[in-house]
Amino acid sequence: MKNILEILLLIFSPTRAKMDAIKRGEKALENLADFHKKQKEVEMQRRLKRNAEVDALIKNLGDPKVAEKLRIYRLVEDQFLKVNFHLKLYLLFYKFCCF
């Protein structure tokens, strides 16, 4: 019984190494959150610029079907970029946590 208690104390006691690891993990999560916030800002600026360019093209088109196709293309492109970004973020997180 004494051995089990010693093992439990060893596992759950807040040692300096464990506290350092926790602090590093918290710092990594803060950095990831900052990166994600900056990435959203950059993405929003890119999206606004792209939307303005496509809207300018659409205004100059006479055929409403072509204009609608361009709008759909823009929506699909935005969704693809969003999925691509989240996939890269997930892989980065997986690589950081598991290796």
C-alpha positions, 0 to 999 in steps of 0.5 A: 500500500505504501508503494502505491501511495508513493507512486501516486504522490510522485505522479501527481506532485507538482514538480518543477519539470511538470510546472515548466512543461505546463507553462511551456504548453500554456505559452504555446497555446497563447502563441497559437491563439495570437497566430490564429487571430493575426491569420484571421485579420490577414484573411479578412483583408485578403477576402475584402480585396478579392471581393472588391476585385471580383465585384468590379469584374461582375459589374462590368459583365452584361450577362447575369449568368456569368456574373452568378458563376463568378460569385459561386466561384468566389464562394467555393474558393473562400471555403476551400481556403478556409478548409485548407487553413484549418487542415494545416493548423490541425497538422501543425498542432498534431505535429507539435503535440504528438512528436 
